[in-house]
């Protein structure tokens, strides 16, 4: 798929004109490019992460002459595919999303703990002093 085909497919799905879709695609690519160039990463959960990778300087060889040459360090764009994208390409179902919610706790179990915590807080706080009466 080339750029024109991508714009056409996006325009059909989003019900936008091709011109609007082209501007949107340009804006998305500009933001991703600028963010990566600044050394930050762009993470699209499920799709993948765009980031900047550093390649160290190293020695190489000229294949024609066999001479040793130095290859400078480089900053390169890198893309790491997300789980959903990997599964789709492999023709498998995506792994179920993990829930981050805490396990349910019975209310009866929380009441004594809450009472103990409140009692400890009350003990830790010194008694509030009353303001002194004003003399006339």
MARGU-835004 format. One record per residue: x, y, z of N, C-alpha, C, O in turn; chain; residue number from 0; residue in one letter. Coordinates in nm, 2 decimals. Last residue first. Layout:
REM MARGU-835004
PALO     nu     nv     nw    cau    cav    caw     cu     cv     cw     ou     ov     ow ch   i aa
PALO      X      Y      Z      X      Y      Z      X      Y      Z      X      Y      Z  A NUM  A
...
END
This chain:
REM MARGU-835004
PALO     nu     nv     nw    cau    cav    caw     cu     cv     cw     ou     ov     ow ch   i aa
PALO  -0.90   4.23   7.88  -0.96   4.37   7.85  -0.88   4.47   7.92  -0.92   4.59   7.91  A 135  X
PALO  -0.75   3.96   7.71  -0.76   4.04   7.83  -0.82   4.18   7.79  -0.79   4.23   7.68  A 134  X
PALO  -0.89   3.68   7.54  -0.83   3.81   7.54  -0.85   3.89   7.67  -0.96   3.88   7.73  A 133  X
PALO  -0.79   3.34   7.60  -0.89   3.44   7.61  -0.83   3.58   7.61  -0.72   3.60   7.66  A 132  X
PALO  -0.62   3.14   7.36  -0.63   3.21   7.49  -0.73   3.32   7.49  -0.75   3.38   7.38  A 131  X
PALO  -0.77   2.87   7.18  -0.70   3.00   7.18  -0.72   3.07   7.32  -0.82   3.05   7.38  A 130  X
PALO  -0.68   2.54   7.27  -0.79   2.64   7.25  -0.72   2.78   7.26  -0.62   2.79   7.33  A 129  X
PALO  -0.50   2.30   7.09  -0.51   2.39   7.20  -0.61   2.50   7.16  -0.63   2.54   7.05  A 128  X
PALO  -0.57   1.96   7.02  -0.57   2.10   6.97  -0.58   2.19   7.08  -0.67   2.17   7.17  A 127  X
PALO  -0.36   1.69   7.10  -0.49   1.76   7.13  -0.47   1.91   7.08  -0.37   1.97   7.11  A 126  X
PALO  -0.17   1.55   6.84  -0.18   1.61   6.97  -0.31   1.68   6.98  -0.37   1.72   6.88  A 125  X
PALO  -0.22   1.24   6.67  -0.24   1.39   6.67  -0.25   1.44   6.81  -0.32   1.38   6.89  A 124  X
PALO  -0.19   0.97   6.73  -0.08   1.04   6.68  -0.10   1.19   6.68   0.00   1.26   6.69  A 123  X
PALO  -0.45   0.89   6.80  -0.34   0.89   6.90  -0.22   0.97   6.86  -0.16   1.04   6.94  A 122  X
PALO  -0.58   0.91   6.55  -0.62   0.99   6.67  -0.52   1.00   6.77  -0.50   1.10   6.84  A 121  X
PALO  -0.44   0.72   6.40  -0.43   0.86   6.36  -0.48   0.95   6.48  -0.41   1.05   6.50  A 120  X
PALO  -0.52   0.49   6.54  -0.38   0.52   6.54  -0.36   0.67   6.50  -0.28   0.74   6.56  A 119  X
PALO  -0.80   0.49   6.48  -0.75   0.50   6.62  -0.61   0.54   6.63  -0.57   0.62   6.71  A 118  X
PALO  -0.80   0.45   6.21  -0.85   0.58   6.26  -0.81   0.60   6.41  -0.78   0.71   6.45  A 117  X
PALO  -0.69   0.19   6.20  -0.62   0.30   6.14  -0.67   0.44   6.19  -0.59   0.53   6.22  A 116  X
PALO  -0.89   0.05   6.33  -0.76   0.05   6.38  -0.68   0.17   6.33  -0.61   0.24   6.40  A 115  X
PALO  -1.10   0.09   6.15  -1.12   0.14   6.29  -0.98   0.15   6.35  -0.95   0.25   6.42  A 114  X
PALO  -1.01  -0.04   5.92  -1.03   0.10   5.92  -1.04   0.16   6.06  -1.00   0.27   6.08  A 113  X
PALO  -1.00  -0.30   6.01  -0.88  -0.24   5.97  -0.89  -0.08   5.97  -0.80  -0.01   6.01  A 112  X
PALO  -1.27  -0.35   6.05  -1.18  -0.35   6.17  -1.05  -0.28   6.13  -0.99  -0.21   6.22  A 111  X
PALO  -1.37  -0.31   5.77  -1.41  -0.23   5.89  -1.32  -0.23   6.01  -1.28  -0.13   6.05  A 110  X
PALO  -1.27  -0.50   5.59  -1.22  -0.37   5.59  -1.26  -0.29   5.71  -1.18  -0.19   5.75  A 109  X
PALO  -1.42  -0.74   5.62  -1.27  -0.74   5.64  -1.21  -0.60   5.66  -1.11  -0.58   5.73  A 108  X
PALO  -1.67  -0.67   5.55  -1.65  -0.71   5.69  -1.50  -0.71   5.72  -1.46  -0.68   5.83  A 107  X
PALO  -1.65  -0.63   5.27  -1.66  -0.51   5.36  -1.64  -0.55   5.50  -1.58  -0.46   5.58  A 106  X
PALO  -1.39  -0.81   5.10  -1.52  -0.81   5.17  -1.53  -0.69   5.26  -1.43  -0.65   5.32  A 105  X
PALO  -1.24  -0.70   4.80  -1.22  -0.72   4.95  -1.36  -0.71   5.01  -1.44  -0.62   4.99  A 104  X
PALO  -1.14  -0.79   4.48  -1.24  -0.75   4.57  -1.22  -0.79   4.71  -1.17  -0.90   4.74  A 103  X
PALO  -0.81  -0.69   4.36  -0.91  -0.79   4.39  -1.02  -0.74   4.49  -0.99  -0.66   4.58  A 102  X
PALO  -0.79  -0.39   4.16  -0.75  -0.47   4.27  -0.85  -0.58   4.30  -0.97  -0.56   4.27  A 101  X
PALO  -0.74  -0.37   3.81  -0.82  -0.35   3.93  -0.77  -0.44   4.04  -0.72  -0.55   4.01  A 100  X
PALO  -0.62  -0.40   3.57  -0.53  -0.34   3.68  -0.61  -0.32   3.80  -0.56  -0.27   3.90  A  99  X
PALO  -0.63  -0.67   3.35  -0.70  -0.57   3.43  -0.61  -0.53   3.54  -0.53  -0.60   3.60  A  98  X
PALO  -0.50  -0.72   3.03  -0.48  -0.74   3.17  -0.56  -0.63   3.24  -0.56  -0.51   3.21  A  97  X
PALO  -0.67  -0.83   2.74  -0.61  -0.72   2.81  -0.61  -0.75   2.96  -0.70  -0.81   3.02  A  96  X
PALO  -0.57  -1.13   2.58  -0.67  -1.06   2.65  -0.60  -0.95   2.73  -0.49  -0.97   2.78  A  95  X
PALO  -0.39  -1.12   2.27  -0.40  -1.16   2.41  -0.50  -1.08   2.48  -0.51  -0.96   2.45  A  94  X
PALO  -0.56  -1.15   1.96  -0.48  -1.07   2.05  -0.50  -1.13   2.19  -0.60  -1.18   2.23  A  93  X
PALO  -0.55  -1.45   1.76  -0.63  -1.35   1.84  -0.53  -1.28   1.93  -0.43  -1.33   1.97  A  92  X
PALO  -0.35  -1.46   1.46  -0.40  -1.51   1.59  -0.48  -1.40   1.66  -0.48  -1.29   1.62  A  91  X
PALO  -0.20  -1.38   1.25  -0.33  -1.45   1.22  -0.39  -1.51   1.35  -0.47  -1.60   1.34  A  90  X
PALO   0.02  -1.23   1.27   0.04  -1.38   1.28  -0.09  -1.45   1.26  -0.09  -1.57   1.25  A  89  X
PALO  -0.09  -0.98   1.26   0.00  -1.02   1.15   0.02  -1.17   1.15   0.03  -1.23   1.05  A  88  X
PALO  -0.23  -0.98   1.50  -0.30  -0.96   1.38  -0.22  -1.01   1.26  -0.27  -1.08   1.17  A  87  X
PALO  -0.02  -1.00   1.69  -0.12  -1.11   1.68  -0.19  -1.10   1.55  -0.22  -1.20   1.49  A  86  X
PALO   0.11  -0.76   1.65   0.18  -0.89   1.63   0.09  -1.00   1.61   0.10  -1.08   1.52  A  85  X
PALO  -0.09  -0.58   1.72  -0.04  -0.58   1.58   0.03  -0.71   1.55   0.01  -0.77   1.45  A  84  X
PALO  -0.11  -0.64   1.99  -0.23  -0.65   1.91  -0.18  -0.66   1.76  -0.24  -0.74   1.68  A  83  X
PALO   0.15  -0.59   2.10   0.09  -0.72   2.10  -0.02  -0.74   2.00  -0.03  -0.84   1.94  A  82  X
PALO   0.34  -0.36   1.88   0.27  -0.40   2.00   0.20  -0.54   1.99   0.21  -0.60   1.88  A  81  X
PALO   0.67  -0.33   1.75   0.53  -0.36   1.73   0.47  -0.40   1.86   0.53  -0.47   1.95  A  80  X
PALO   0.88  -0.06   1.75   0.86  -0.19   1.82   0.71  -0.22   1.81   0.63  -0.14   1.87  A  79  X
PALO   1.10   0.12   1.55   0.96   0.09   1.58   0.95  -0.05   1.64   1.01  -0.15   1.59  A  78  X
PALO   1.33   0.39   1.55   1.30   0.24   1.57   1.16   0.23   1.60   1.09   0.31   1.67  A  77  X
PALO   1.57   0.60   1.39   1.43   0.57   1.43   1.41   0.42   1.45   1.47   0.34   1.37  A  76  X
PALO   1.90   0.66   1.52   1.81   0.60   1.42   1.67   0.59   1.47   1.65   0.57   1.59  A  75  X
PALO   2.20   0.81   1.53   2.07   0.81   1.60   1.97   0.77   1.49   1.96   0.83   1.38  A  74  X
PALO   2.54   0.68   1.54   2.42   0.73   1.47   2.30   0.72   1.56   2.29   0.63   1.64  A  73  X
PALO   2.90   0.70   1.51   2.78   0.67   1.59   2.66   0.73   1.52   2.68   0.83   1.44  A  72  X
PALO   3.08   0.60   1.21   3.04   0.70   1.31   2.91   0.65   1.39   2.84   0.57   1.33  A  71  X
PALO   3.31   0.37   1.13   3.17   0.40   1.11   3.13   0.48   1.23   3.14   0.44   1.34  A  70  X
PALO   3.63   0.35   0.99   3.55   0.38   1.11   3.41   0.42   1.07   3.39   0.51   0.98  A  69  X
PALO   3.77   0.07   0.81   3.72   0.21   0.82   3.64   0.23   0.95   3.58   0.13   1.00  A  68  X
PALO   4.01  -0.13   0.66   3.93  -0.10   0.78   3.89   0.04   0.77   3.97   0.13   0.74  A  67  X
PALO   3.99  -0.28   0.33   4.05  -0.18   0.42   3.95  -0.16   0.54   3.83  -0.16   0.52  A  66  X
PALO   3.90  -0.44   0.14   3.93  -0.50   0.26   3.99  -0.41   0.37   4.02  -0.45   0.48  A  65  X
PALO   3.81  -0.35  -0.10   3.95  -0.34  -0.08   3.99  -0.42   0.05   4.11  -0.45   0.06  A  64  X
PALO   3.53  -0.41  -0.11   3.61  -0.41  -0.23   3.76  -0.42  -0.20   3.83  -0.50  -0.27  A  63  X
PALO   3.43  -0.38   0.15   3.43  -0.51   0.09   3.51  -0.52  -0.04   3.56  -0.63  -0.07  A  62  X
PALO   3.57  -0.22   0.41   3.54  -0.19   0.27   3.54  -0.33   0.20   3.65  -0.39   0.19  A  61  X
PALO   3.46  -0.28   0.74   3.55  -0.31   0.63   3.49  -0.28   0.49   3.37  -0.30   0.47  A  60  X
PALO   3.43  -0.10   1.05   3.38  -0.18   0.94   3.49  -0.21   0.84   3.60  -0.16   0.86  A  59  X
PALO   3.39  -0.03   1.39   3.48  -0.05   1.28   3.41  -0.13   1.18   3.34  -0.23   1.21  A  58  X
PALO   3.16   0.21   1.54   3.22   0.08   1.52   3.32   0.08   1.41   3.32   0.17   1.33  A  57  X
PALO   2.95   0.39   1.77   3.06   0.39   1.66   3.12   0.25   1.66   3.13   0.18   1.76  A  56  X
PALO   2.62   0.27   1.84   2.75   0.31   1.88   2.85   0.31   1.76   2.82   0.25   1.66  A  55  X
PALO   2.31   0.41   1.79   2.40   0.30   1.74   2.54   0.35   1.77   2.58   0.46   1.73  A  54  X
PALO   2.01   0.46   1.96   2.14   0.51   1.94   2.23   0.39   1.90   2.23   0.28   1.96  A  53  X
PALO   1.67   0.52   1.86   1.78   0.43   1.91   1.91   0.49   1.87   1.93   0.55   1.77  A  52  X
PALO   1.37   0.67   1.94   1.50   0.69   1.88   1.60   0.59   1.94   1.60   0.58   2.06  A  51  X
PALO   1.05   0.51   1.86   1.14   0.58   1.95   1.28   0.59   1.87   1.29   0.55   1.76  A  50  X
PALO   0.71   0.41   1.87   0.82   0.47   1.79   0.92   0.54   1.88   0.87   0.61   1.97  A  49  X
PALO   0.54   0.12   1.94   0.61   0.23   1.99   0.72   0.28   1.89   0.80   0.20   1.85  A  48  X
PALO   0.20  -0.01   1.86   0.35  -0.02   1.87   0.41   0.11   1.93   0.33   0.21   1.96  A  47  X
PALO  -0.07  -0.10   1.91  -0.01  -0.09   1.78   0.14  -0.10   1.78   0.20  -0.18   1.72  A  46  X
PALO  -0.11  -0.12   2.18  -0.16  -0.22   2.10  -0.10  -0.22   1.96  -0.09  -0.32   1.90  A  45  X
PALO  -0.07   0.23   2.22  -0.10   0.10   2.29  -0.17   0.00   2.19  -0.27   0.03   2.13  A  44  X
PALO   0.17   0.39   2.10   0.03   0.37   2.06   0.00   0.23   2.11   0.03   0.13   2.05  A  43  X
PALO   0.41   0.61   2.20   0.35   0.48   2.23   0.21   0.48   2.19   0.13   0.55   2.25  A  42  X
PALO   0.69   0.77   2.11   0.54   0.78   2.08   0.49   0.64   2.10   0.52   0.55   2.02  A  41  X
PALO   0.96   0.92   2.30   0.89   0.81   2.22   0.74   0.84   2.21   0.68   0.91   2.29  A  40  X
PALO   1.22   1.17   2.25   1.11   1.11   2.32   1.05   1.00   2.24   1.08   0.98   2.12  A  39  X
PALO   1.40   1.30   2.10   1.45   1.20   2.19   1.34   1.13   2.27   1.37   1.05   2.36  A  38  X
PALO   1.32   1.47   1.90   1.35   1.53   2.03   1.40   1.43   2.13   1.43   1.47   2.25  A  37  X
PALO   1.26   1.29   1.70   1.38   1.37   1.69   1.42   1.44   1.82   1.54   1.46   1.84  A  36  X
PALO   1.01   1.20   1.80   1.13   1.11   1.80   1.26   1.18   1.79   1.36   1.15   1.85  A  35  X
PALO   0.86   1.44   1.76   0.88   1.38   1.90   1.00   1.29   1.90   1.07   1.29   2.00  A  34  X
PALO   0.88   1.48   1.49   0.93   1.58   1.58   0.96   1.52   1.72   1.05   1.55   1.78  A  33  X
PALO   0.74   1.24   1.40   0.88   1.27   1.36   0.95   1.37   1.45   1.06   1.35   1.50  A  32  X
PALO   0.49   1.27   1.51   0.57   1.16   1.54   0.72   1.18   1.51   0.80   1.15   1.59  A  31  X
PALO   0.41   1.51   1.38   0.42   1.50   1.53   0.51   1.39   1.57   0.59   1.40   1.66  A  30  X
PALO   0.42   1.43   1.11   0.50   1.54   1.16   0.52   1.54   1.31   0.63   1.56   1.36  A  29  X
PALO   0.22   1.23   1.11   0.36   1.20   1.08   0.46   1.31   1.12   0.56   1.27   1.17  A  28  X
PALO  -0.01   1.39   1.17   0.03   1.28   1.25   0.18   1.24   1.23   0.25   1.23   1.33  A  27  X
PALO  -0.01   1.57   0.94   0.01   1.62   1.08   0.05   1.51   1.18   0.14   1.53   1.26  A  26  X
PALO  -0.05   1.39   0.73   0.07   1.47   0.73   0.10   1.52   0.88   0.21   1.52   0.92  A  25  X
PALO  -0.31   1.30   0.80  -0.20   1.20   0.80  -0.06   1.28   0.80   0.03   1.24   0.88  A  24  X
PALO  -0.45   1.54   0.77  -0.45   1.47   0.90  -0.33   1.38   0.91  -0.25   1.37   1.01  A  23  X
PALO  -0.42   1.59   0.50  -0.37   1.69   0.60  -0.36   1.62   0.74  -0.26   1.65   0.81  A  22  X
PALO  -0.55   1.36   0.40  -0.41   1.38   0.37  -0.35   1.48   0.47  -0.24   1.46   0.51  A  21  X
PALO  -0.81   1.41   0.49  -0.74   1.29   0.54  -0.59   1.31   0.52  -0.51   1.27   0.60  A  20  X
PALO  -0.88   1.63   0.35  -0.88   1.64   0.49  -0.79   1.52   0.55  -0.72   1.54   0.64  A  19  X
PALO  -0.87   1.52   0.09  -0.78   1.63   0.12  -0.77   1.64   0.28  -0.66   1.67   0.33  A  18  X
PALO  -1.06   1.32   0.10  -0.93   1.28   0.08  -0.83   1.39   0.12  -0.72   1.37   0.17  A  17  X
PALO  -1.30   1.39   0.36  -1.26   1.40   0.22  -1.11   1.35   0.22  -1.04   1.34   0.32  A  16  X
PALO  -1.42   1.13   0.59  -1.36   1.26   0.56  -1.33   1.26   0.41  -1.32   1.16   0.35  A  15  X
PALO  -1.49   0.88   0.69  -1.60   0.96   0.62  -1.55   1.11   0.61  -1.63   1.20   0.62  A  14  X
PALO  -1.31   0.70   0.77  -1.34   0.81   0.86  -1.45   0.90   0.81  -1.49   0.99   0.88  A  13  X
PALO  -1.30   0.51   0.56  -1.33   0.47   0.70  -1.37   0.58   0.79  -1.46   0.57   0.87  A  12  X
PALO  -1.23   0.67   0.34  -1.35   0.58   0.34  -1.39   0.55   0.48  -1.51   0.55   0.51  A  11  X
PALO  -0.98   0.77   0.43  -1.10   0.86   0.39  -1.23   0.79   0.39  -1.33   0.84   0.44  A  10  X
PALO  -0.82   0.55   0.45  -0.86   0.62   0.57  -0.98   0.71   0.54  -1.06   0.73   0.63  A   9  X
PALO  -0.80   0.48   0.18  -0.86   0.38   0.27  -0.91   0.46   0.40  -1.01   0.43   0.45  A   8  X
PALO  -0.67   0.71   0.07  -0.80   0.67   0.02  -0.88   0.57   0.12  -1.00   0.59   0.15  A   7  X
PALO  -0.43   0.70   0.21  -0.52   0.81   0.23  -0.66   0.78   0.18  -0.76   0.81   0.25  A   6  X
PALO  -0.33   0.46   0.11  -0.36   0.47   0.25  -0.45   0.59   0.28  -0.55   0.57   0.35  A   5  X
PALO  -0.30   0.52  -0.16  -0.39   0.42  -0.12  -0.43   0.42   0.03  -0.54   0.40   0.06  A   4  X
PALO  -0.10   0.72  -0.13  -0.23   0.76  -0.19  -0.33   0.65  -0.16  -0.45   0.69  -0.13  A   3  X
PALO   0.12   0.57  -0.02   0.06   0.68   0.05  -0.08   0.72   0.00  -0.17   0.74   0.08  A   2  X
PALO   0.06   0.21  -0.09   0.14   0.34  -0.09   0.06   0.45  -0.02  -0.05   0.43   0.03  A   1  X
PALO   0.09  -0.12   0.00   0.00   0.00   0.00   0.09   0.12   0.00   0.18   0.13   0.08  A   0  X
END
